């Protein structure tokens, strides 16, 4: 029997605790941001396979190769990179962007939309 994979609405990659802290001088901020992200995804039911919009994946990354004002959060599929991602900012990003569909323009470093390669 084939396993049905739920649709993925977003994938959140947080560069929170890099081994070489080039962009995030205070690892405690990154760790707190990661804990907040995990808690919110659970509390808001964003991992629920029955969620009509699709699930939200989260990944803690060691380095996203975006060395600027960390912690850094990359939101796929939009390819939006947020900087200075504190626990307070995580809360707003998840509620307003991921759930509400409205990116927070003032915190965006760059946009890197996924461009599929032609086959």
C-alpha positions as CSV (number, residue, x, y, z in Angstrom):
1,X,0.0,0.0,0.0
2,X,1.4,3.4,-1.0
3,X,1.9,6.0,1.7
4,X,0.1,9.3,0.8
5,X,2.4,12.3,1.6
6,X,0.6,15.4,2.8
7,X,0.9,18.5,0.6
8,X,3.6,20.9,1.8
9,X,2.5,24.5,2.2
10,X,5.8,26.0,3.5
11,X,9.3,24.9,4.5
12,X,11.0,27.1,7.1
13,X,14.8,26.9,7.3
14,X,16.3,28.6,10.3
15,X,20.0,29.2,10.5
16,X,19.9,29.5,14.2
17,X,22.9,27.8,15.8
18,X,25.7,27.8,13.3
19,X,29.0,26.1,14.1
20,X,30.8,29.2,12.8
21,X,28.7,32.1,14.0
22,X,29.5,34.5,11.2
23,X,26.1,36.1,11.1
24,X,24.6,35.4,14.6
25,X,27.0,36.6,17.3
26,X,24.7,35.5,20.2
27,X,23.8,31.7,19.9
28,X,21.3,32.1,22.7
29,X,19.1,34.2,20.4
30,X,19.2,31.5,17.7
31,X,18.4,28.8,20.1
32,X,15.5,30.7,21.5
33,X,14.2,31.5,18.0
34,X,14.3,27.8,17.1
35,X,12.4,26.8,20.3
36,X,9.8,29.4,19.5
37,X,9.4,28.2,15.9
38,X,9.0,24.6,17.1
39,X,6.4,25.6,19.7
40,X,4.4,27.7,17.2
41,X,4.3,25.1,14.5
42,X,2.9,22.6,17.0
43,X,0.5,25.0,18.8
44,X,-1.0,26.3,15.5
45,X,-1.5,22.8,14.1
46,X,0.7,23.5,11.1
47,X,2.1,19.9,11.1
48,X,-1.3,18.3,10.9
49,X,-1.5,16.2,7.7
50,X,-5.2,17.0,7.5
51,X,-4.5,20.8,7.3
52,X,-6.3,21.9,4.1
53,X,-3.5,24.4,3.2
54,X,-0.8,21.7,3.6
55,X,1.7,21.1,6.3
56,X,4.6,23.4,7.4
57,X,8.0,21.8,7.6
58,X,10.7,23.3,9.8
59,X,14.4,22.7,9.7
60,X,17.3,24.0,11.8
61,X,20.2,24.7,9.5
62,X,23.8,25.1,10.4
63,X,24.4,27.6,7.6
64,X,22.3,29.0,4.7
65,X,25.3,30.8,3.2
66,X,23.5,34.2,3.9
67,X,25.9,35.8,6.4
68,X,23.9,38.8,7.4
69,X,22.2,39.9,10.6
70,X,21.3,36.4,11.9
71,X,19.5,34.4,12.9
72,X,18.3,34.1,9.3
73,X,15.0,32.4,8.2
74,X,14.4,31.2,4.7
75,X,10.7,30.7,3.8
76,X,10.0,28.4,0.8
77,X,8.4,28.3,-1.7
78,X,8.5,32.1,-1.8
79,X,12.2,32.2,-1.2
80,X,11.9,35.0,1.3
81,X,14.9,35.6,3.6
82,X,14.2,37.3,6.9
83,X,17.1,38.7,9.0
84,X,17.3,39.4,12.7
85,X,14.9,36.6,13.5
86,X,14.4,36.8,17.2
87,X,11.7,34.8,19.0
88,X,9.4,37.8,18.8
89,X,9.9,38.1,15.1
90,X,9.4,34.4,14.6
91,X,5.9,34.8,16.2
92,X,4.9,37.5,13.7
93,X,6.5,35.8,10.7
94,X,4.6,32.6,11.4
95,X,1.3,34.3,12.1
96,X,1.4,37.0,9.5
97,X,3.4,35.4,6.6
98,X,3.1,31.6,6.9
99,X,-0.5,31.5,8.1
100,X,-1.8,34.9,6.9
101,X,0.0,35.1,3.6
102,X,1.4,38.6,4.2
103,X,5.2,38.8,4.2
104,X,6.7,41.4,6.6
105,X,8.5,43.7,4.2
106,X,10.7,45.6,6.6
107,X,12.5,42.4,7.8
108,X,13.2,40.9,4.4
109,X,16.8,40.8,3.3
110,X,16.2,39.3,-0.2
111,X,13.9,37.2,-2.2
112,X,15.2,34.1,-3.8
113,X,12.3,32.3,-5.5
114,X,12.7,28.8,-6.5
115,X,13.2,28.5,-10.2
116,X,12.8,25.0,-11.5
117,X,15.3,24.0,-14.2
118,X,13.8,23.2,-17.6
119,X,13.6,19.5,-18.4
